[in-house]
């Protein structure tokens, strides 16, 4: 039986199992708090049984059998009396910090070094409950919209975007790489299923040492065909985000409450601004002038997000029409402004969360785009073959799961919401 089920069994014999979360020994009575995946249960111990507490330090795994009795002061309004305790593990070694305290008395390096134990703390576990619900919402929404989930290789023979940013590996004596993105494969599968998505790891060998970058993260990728332009992609992204947050509220409401956060509302139409107009506004109203730059600096993203929240009440903002020089070769140019693209970034709470847009879909356009960048189309022959056999206008996007959760919970560092993060310095645990 689970701790959360105890209120359904008042005045009945019950058995639960979990970790010793806290022990409290008083003169005439002692209390044992047992924690499982659904919450906590209070066990009341008297007489000789109370002496057994010494054998079960915090984090020891135990089984408790007794009678469920109503008590408004106990967790869930129920406690267990007449209890018998059985150890299911040896006495636990003390964790690196007290997990029973309401706050976390440790810094991020200690938490990461001892993640397997530290993440048992309810506050540290909460972001991962939210992440799981977000992925469930992502899948549920796209399944309902006629998308097919795919699973593409993570060992590839060519770099997706830049050979300088990939991890090389020895593949049975041949040169191979860890995939930066499922981009080529998900585009290919548009020619098979029309609408596809994937949830999986991606790898970026970028020497960033910041609070917002990882060498490995989870990407929520979407690609679909028969679109008019990138605005169709933005519409699907908007609906997907709304679906994700709805499931977070439904399945991880307790985790959200534990962290004391408020989930954002996704507008039916997320406000948007053209890249050039955004730079003009920044130049007019801040001390910096980004005009002429091919991208937005993190400070620019924060300022634009503050404007969107102030002017539109939206934590989300689309920035559209990025310069071609800042987008991959497969990005569709804007026919009216060839130096710009039919692409977008989605800013969320001050940070770029999503990049997406319309892709090229004609074989001749790919050959021209690669040649214009000084690359040999033959190096991409396996990828380009599908476009010679007919592909519809299509586009897609990718959401970084860890960055999404970090923005939701207002984490200062993306590593705080990443299971066993990988970066410039961390390869264990």
C-alpha positions in Angstrom: 0.0 0.0 0.0 1.1 3.6 -0.7 1.2 6.4 1.8 -1.4 8.4 -0.2 -3.8 5.5 0.0 -4.0 5.4 3.8 -7.0 7.7 4.1 -9.0 5.1 2.2 -8.3 2.4 4.9 -9.0 4.0 8.3 -9.5 1.5 11.0 -8.0 -1.3 8.8 -4.8 -3.3 9.0 -2.3 -1.8 6.6 1.3 -2.3 5.4 3.4 0.3 3.7 7.1 0.4 2.7 9.5 3.2 2.0 12.4 5.2 3.4 12.8 6.4 7.0 12.4 10.2 6.4 12.5 11.4 10.0 12.6 10.0 13.6 11.3 11.9 16.6 11.8 10.3 20.0 9.9 11.8 22.9 9.5 10.7 26.5 6.4 8.7 26.2 6.0 8.2 22.5 8.1 8.2 19.3 7.2 9.0 15.7 8.6 7.6 12.5 7.9 9.3 9.2 8.1 6.9 6.3 8.4 8.4 2.7 7.4 6.7 -0.5 6.8 7.9 -4.0 3.4 9.3 -3.1 4.2 11.2 0.1 4.7 10.6 3.8 3.1 8.5 6.5 3.4 9.0 10.3 3.9 5.9 12.4 3.3 6.1 16.2 5.5 4.0 18.4 5.2 3.3 22.1 6.7 1.0 24.6 9.5 -1.4 23.5 8.7 -0.8 19.9 9.9 2.8 20.2 13.4 1.5 21.1 13.6 -0.1 17.7 14.0 3.4 16.1 17.7 3.3 16.9 18.1 0.4 14.4 16.6 2.4 11.6 18.4 5.7 10.9 17.1 8.1 8.3 17.1 6.7 4.7 16.9 3.1 5.8 14.3 1.2 3.8 11.6 -0.3 6.0 8.3 -2.1 5.9 5.7 -1.0 8.5 2.6 -3.0 9.4 -0.1 -1.7 11.8 -3.5 -0.1 11.9 -4.5 3.1 10.1 -6.1 5.6 12.5 -7.5 9.0 11.7 -5.5 11.9 13.1 -5.9 15.4 11.6 -2.4 16.4 12.8 -0.7 13.6 10.8 0.3 13.8 7.1 -2.8 13.0 5.1 -4.9 13.0 8.2 -4.0 9.3 9.0 -1.3 7.7 11.1 -0.3 4.1 11.7 -0.4 2.6 15.3 0.4 -0.8 16.8 3.2 -0.9 14.3 5.7 -3.6 13.5 8.8 -2.4 11.7 10.9 -4.6 9.4 14.2 -3.4 7.9 14.4 -4.0 4.1 18.0 -2.7 3.9 20.9 -2.4 6.2 21.0 0.7 8.4 21.6 3.6 6.0 24.7 5.8 6.0 23.8 9.4 6.7 23.2 11.4 3.5 25.4 14.4 2.6 22.8 16.7 4.2 19.5 16.2 6.1 16.8 15.2 3.7 14.0 15.6 6.2 14.6 19.4 6.6 12.1 21.6 4.6 14.9 23.4 2.9 18.0 22.1 1.1 21.1 22.8 3.2 23.6 22.2 0.4 25.0 23.9 -2.6 24.7 22.8 -6.2 28.1 21.1 -6.4 27.3 18.9 -3.3 23.8 18.1 -4.8 25.3 17.1 -8.2 28.1 15.0 -6.6 25.6 13.0 -4.6 22.6 13.2 -6.9 21.5 9.7 -6.4 20.8 10.4 -2.8 20.3 14.2 -2.8 17.4 14.1 -5.3 15.4 12.2 -2.7 14.7 15.5 -1.1 11.1 16.5 -2.0 12.2 20.0 -3.2 15.0 18.6 -5.4 12.8 15.9 -6.8 9.9 18.2 -7.7 11.4 19.6 -11.0 11.8 16.1 -12.3 8.2 15.3 -11.5 7.3 18.4 -13.5 9.6 17.3 -16.4 8.0 13.9 -16.6 4.5 15.5 -16.7 5.7 17.9 -19.4 6.9 15.1 -21.6 3.7 13.2 -21.1 1.7 16.3 -22.1 3.9 16.8 -25.2 3.3 13.2 -26.3 -0.4 13.3 -25.6 -1.0 16.5 -27.5 1.0 15.4 -30.6 -0.6 11.9 -30.6 -4.0 13.6 -30.6 -2.9 15.8 -33.5 -2.0 12.9 -35.7 1.7 12.8 -35.2 3.8 9.6 -35.1 6.5 9.1 -32.5 9.9 8.1 -34.0 13.3 7.0 -32.6 16.3 8.0 -34.6 20.0 7.0 -34.3 22.2 8.9 -31.9 25.4 7.6 -33.7 25.7 9.3 -37.0 28.2 9.5 -39.9 28.0 13.2 -40.5 27.4 16.4 -38.5 24.0 18.0 -38.7 25.0 21.6 -38.5 28.6 22.1 -37.7 31.5 19.6 -37.5 33.2 21.8 -34.8 30.4 21.1 -32.4 30.2 17.3 -32.4 31.6 14.6 -30.3 33.6 12.2 -32.4 33.7 8.5 -31.6 35.4 5.4 -32.9 32.7 3.3 -34.6 34.4 0.0 -35.4 37.4 1.7 -36.8 35.4 4.4 -38.7 34.9 8.0 -37.7 31.4 8.7 -36.4 29.7 11.3 -34.2 27.1 11.6 -31.4 24.0 13.3 -33.0 23.6 17.0 -32.5 20.0 16.7 -33.5 17.6 14.3 -35.2 17.0 17.0 -37.8 18.0 15.1 -41.0 16.1 12.0 -39.9 12.9 13.7 -38.8 12.7 15.6 -42.1 13.2 12.3 -43.9 10.3 10.8 -41.9 8.0 13.6 -43.0 8.1 11.9 -46.4 6.9 8.7 -44.7 4.4 9.8 -42.0 3.8 13.5 -42.7 3.8 14.3 -39.0 6.5 13.1 -36.6 8.0 13.8 -33.2 10.8 12.5 -31.0 11.9 12.7 -27.4 15.6 11.9 -27.0 19.1 13.0 -26.1 21.2 15.3 -28.2 24.9 16.2 -27.9 26.6 19.5 -28.4 30.4 19.7 -28.1 30.2 23.5 -27.5 32.8 24.7 -24.9 30.2 26.8 -23.0 30.6 27.0 -19.3 27.4 28.9 -18.5 24.3 28.3 -16.3 22.2 27.7 -19.5 24.2 25.2 -21.5 24.8 21.5 -21.4 26.8 19.1 -23.5 23.9 16.6 -23.4 20.2 17.4 -23.0 16.8 16.1 -23.9 15.2 17.5 -27.0 11.5 17.4 -27.9 11.5 17.5 -31.7 8.6 18.0 -34.1 8.5 18.0 -37.9 5.5 18.0 -40.2 4.5 18.6 -43.8 2.0 20.5 -45.9 2.5 23.8 -44.3 2.2 27.3 -45.7 5.0 28.9 -43.8 6.6 29.1 -40.4 3.5 30.5 -38.8 1.9 27.1 -39.1 4.8 25.7 -37.1 4.4 28.4 -34.5 0.7 27.5 -34.2 1.5 23.8 -33.5 4.2 24.8 -31.0 1.7 27.1 -29.2 -0.8 24.3 -28.8 1.9 21.8 -27.8 3.1 24.1 -25.0 -0.5 24.6 -23.8 -0.9 20.8 -23.7 2.3 20.3 -21.8 1.4 22.8 -19.1 -2.1 21.4 -18.8 -0.7 17.9 -18.0 1.9 19.5 -15.6 -1.0 21.1 -13.7 -2.9 17.8 -13.7 -0.1 15.3 -12.9 2.5 17.4 -11.1 0.3 19.8 -9.2 1.8 18.7 -5.9 5.3 19.3 -7.1 4.3 22.8 -8.4 2.8 23.6 -5.0 5.8 22.3 -3.2 8.1 24.7 -5.1 5.6 27.6 -4.7 5.5 28.5 -8.4 2.7 29.6 -10.7 2.4 28.0 -14.1 2.3 30.4 -17.0 -0.7 30.7 -19.3 0.0 30.1 -22.9 -1.9 32.8 -25.0 -4.0 31.5 -27.8 -1.8 33.8 -29.9 1.6 34.3 -28.5 2.8 37.8 -29.2 5.5 38.1 -31.9 8.0 40.6 -33.2 10.2 40.7 -36.2 14.0 40.3 -35.6 14.8 43.7 -37.1 12.0 45.4 -35.2 13.3 43.8 -32.0 16.8 45.1 -32.5 15.4 48.6 -33.3 13.5 48.6 -30.0 16.5 47.5 -28.0 18.6 50.2 -29.6 16.0 52.9 -28.8 15.3 51.9 -25.2 18.5 50.4 -23.8 22.1 51.3 -23.5 23.1 48.8 -26.2 22.7 48.8 -30.0 22.5 45.3 -31.4 21.6 46.4 -35.0 23.7 44.6 -37.5 24.3 41.6 -35.3 23.0 38.3 -36.6 21.6 37.1 -33.2 20.2 38.4 -29.9 22.4 38.5 -26.9 21.0 36.9 -23.6 20.5 40.4 -22.2 18.4 41.3 -25.3 16.3 38.2 -24.8 15.7 39.2 -21.2 14.7 42.8 -22.1 12.3 41.6 -24.8 10.7 39.1 -22.5 10.2 41.8 -19.9 8.5 43.9 -22.6 6.2 41.0 -23.6 5.2 40.5 -20.0 4.6 44.1 -19.4 2.8 44.9 -22.7 1.0 41.7 -23.4 0.9 39.8 -20.0 2.7 36.9 -21.8 5.7 35.0 -20.5 6.2 33.9 -24.1 7.4 35.9 -27.1 8.1 34.8 -30.7 11.0 36.6 -32.5 10.7 35.9 -36.3 12.7 36.5 -39.4 16.3 35.7 -38.2 19.1 36.4 -40.7 20.1 33.6 -43.0 23.7 33.7 -41.8 22.6 32.6 -38.4 20.4 29.7 -39.5 21.3 26.3 -40.8 21.5 25.7 -44.5 18.1 23.9 -44.6 16.2 26.9 -43.3 13.8 28.4 -45.9 14.6 32.0 -46.9 11.9 34.7 -46.8 11.0 35.2 -50.5 10.5 38.9 -49.9 13.7 39.3 -48.0 16.2 36.6 -49.1 18.7 37.7 -46.4 16.1 36.8 -43.8 14.5 33.4 -43.1 11.1 31.9 -42.3 12.3 31.0 -38.9 11.7 31.9 -35.3 12.9 31.7 -31.7 10.5 31.4 -28.8 11.6 33.3 -25.7 10.2 32.1 -22.4 10.8 34.0 -19.1 13.8 35.8 -20.5 15.5 33.0 -22.4 15.4 31.4 -25.8 13.6 28.1 -25.4 12.7 27.0 -28.9 14.2 27.4 -32.4 12.1 26.4 -35.4 10.8 27.4 -38.8 10.1 26.3 -42.3 12.7 24.1 -44.1 13.7 23.9 -47.7 11.9 21.0 -49.5 13.2 21.1 -53.1 16.3 19.2 -54.1 17.7 22.0 -56.3 17.3 24.5 -53.5 19.4 22.3 -51.2 22.2 22.0 -53.7 22.2 25.7 -54.2 22.1 26.5 -50.5 25.0 24.2 -49.7 27.1 25.4 -52.7 26.5 29.0 -51.6 28.0 28.2 -48.2 31.0 26.5 -49.8 30.0 23.0 -48.9 30.0 20.0 -51.2 26.5 18.6 -51.7 28.0 15.2 -52.2 28.8 15.1 -48.5 25.1 15.2 -47.8 24.0 12.8 -50.5 22.2 10.4 -48.1 20.2 13.2 -46.6 19.5 15.0 -49.9 18.3 11.8 -51.7 14.8 12.0 -50.2 14.2 15.5 -51.6 14.8 14.3 -55.1 11.9 11.9 -54.6 9.3 14.6 -53.7 8.9 16.2 -50.3 6.1 18.6 -49.2 6.7 22.1 -47.7 7.5 21.3 -44.1 8.9 22.7 -40.9 9.4 22.0 -37.3 10.9 22.9 -34.0 12.8 21.6 -31.0 12.2 22.3 -27.3 15.0 21.8 -24.8 13.4 20.0 -21.9 15.8 21.0 -19.2 15.7 24.6 -20.3 11.9 24.6 -20.3 11.8 23.2 -16.8 14.5 25.6 -15.5 12.4 28.5 -16.7 9.2 27.0 -15.2 10.7 26.6 -11.7 13.0 29.7 -12.0 16.2 27.7 -11.5 19.4 29.8 -11.5 21.3 27.0 -13.2 20.1 24.4 -15.7 22.1 21.7 -13.9 19.7 22.0 -11.0 16.9 20.5 -13.2 19.1 18.0 -15.0 19.6 14.4 -14.0 23.4 13.7 -13.9 24.3 16.7 -16.0 27.2 16.6 -18.5 29.2 19.7 -19.2 32.8 20.9 -19.6 33.8 19.6 -16.2 31.3 16.9 -15.2 31.3 13.3 -16.4 30.3 11.6 -13.2 28.1 10.5 -11.5 
